[in-house]
Amino acid sequence: MAPRYAPSLRGRLPWLILILETIFISIFLFSISFEPAEASKVYPAFQDINVMIFLGFGFLLTFMRRFGFSGVGFNLLIAAFGIQWAIILDGVLFHFKEGSVTINMPSLLIGSMSTVPALISAGALLGKVNPVQLIWVTLVEVTLFTVNRWIISDLFMIEKHASLMFVHIFGAYFGLAIAWFFYHPLLGKNTEKERSQPTSHLFSLLGSLFLWMFWPTFNSVLVPNASKRRNAVYNTYYALAVSAVTAFSFSVCTNARGKLNMVHIRNAVLAGGVAVGFSAYFIYSAWIAMTIGFLAGMISALGFTYIQAYLNSAIQIHDTCGVHATFGLPGLLGGVAYVVLTSVDNWDNLTRLGYQAVIGISCILVTLIMSLVGGLLTGLFLTCKLWNAPQHWKYFDDQAYWEFPHLANKL
């Protein structure tokens, strides 16, 4: 008979974290130094990004009635761990000189933003993997995403801030590829543990609001030109506003009783910010950003209604948080919009037009290939019994990982 209790984390999590943190501290000791003098003008933007990562994504993952502790707690673990590794990798690949790396405030910004793919992937895996497995996911994914950034920015000559906008596509499809290995026939059947309650819905919506408010910073903070940075803020806000309104509209249209669905509202309202991130800095007409926001909100709401169920039943991929509809599909829309808009800017030069189109499509394809292949290999690695994956009857249950003294006699 299989054991009733979830495997203890004591034998693996402390030692894994101890080893990895020792390695990180050693690298910082011998190879990394601070920039001696720098302006701190970007610090408010850095705090905006922190709010998105720790509060926005953290509360967004609290929608399940019995997995709130893990939603916020595991998000904190992934983010705090991933930022350290992302700063090291960014320094080695982009700023390594004479055997050392000098970091500054933009390094912290890039490190924080490079951890977002792992947070998105965690949404697809939420409740089905333990913290040890999430640490491995973060370690591998941040590494592959940083390499992906290097390929896009150094080989395809895409601007570095634009290369970071591929976080949404990479995180969504990396997570979906891993989720394929943790499918169970009972998943997605609206079981008791997967259900939400009004309080958990409200906390999740609070996370969405944090993300919604600070998304203009995410899309603009690393744009070097002040005029283009202003455009990125304006266009992101326009796209977010339109996608939010569109989400309400399509939520009602797709409901059999003509009512609003909180799942649509708390996720599809973000789609505009995801989609417009690629091109927000060079769009000079608000209607273009608003159109992208409209299409993103529509695609996201329809994705939750129709595509998510198909993924679960036909492809056997259980997407816990619906990251495909929130980040994957809007991210692909944004990538296509980027290709179209950059091509239109060069419509009178066919050679340049063709070059821009090929480069844009290549960036999307490279990101998809690296995320899917990397996710499949990582998922295969995570199925190893050494990591003590939770049994399916302990999915979506905080009591598998957290101490509940008032319920101790019921475990």
Secondary structure, 3 states (H helix, E strand, C coil): CCCCCCCCCCCCHHHHHHHHHHHHHHHHHHHEEECCCCCCCCHHHHHHHHHHHHHHHHHHCCCCCCCHHHHHHHHHHHHHHHHHHHHHHHHHHHCEECCEEEECHHHHHHHHHHCHHHHHHHHHHCCCCCHHHHHHHHHHHHHHHHHHHHHHHHHCCCCHHHHHHHHHHHHHHHHHHHHHHHCCCCCCCCCHHHCCCHHHHHHHHHHHHHHHHHHHHHHHCCCCCHHHHHHHHHHHHHHHHHHHHHHHHHHHHCCCCCCCCHHHHHHHCCHHHHHHCCCHHHCCCHHHHHHHHHHHHHHHHHHHHHHHHHHHHCCCCCCCCCHHHHHHHHHHHHHHHHHHHHHHCCCCCHHHHHHHHHHHHHHHHHHHHHHHHHHHHHHHHHCCHHHCCCCHHHCCCHHHCCCCHHHHHHC
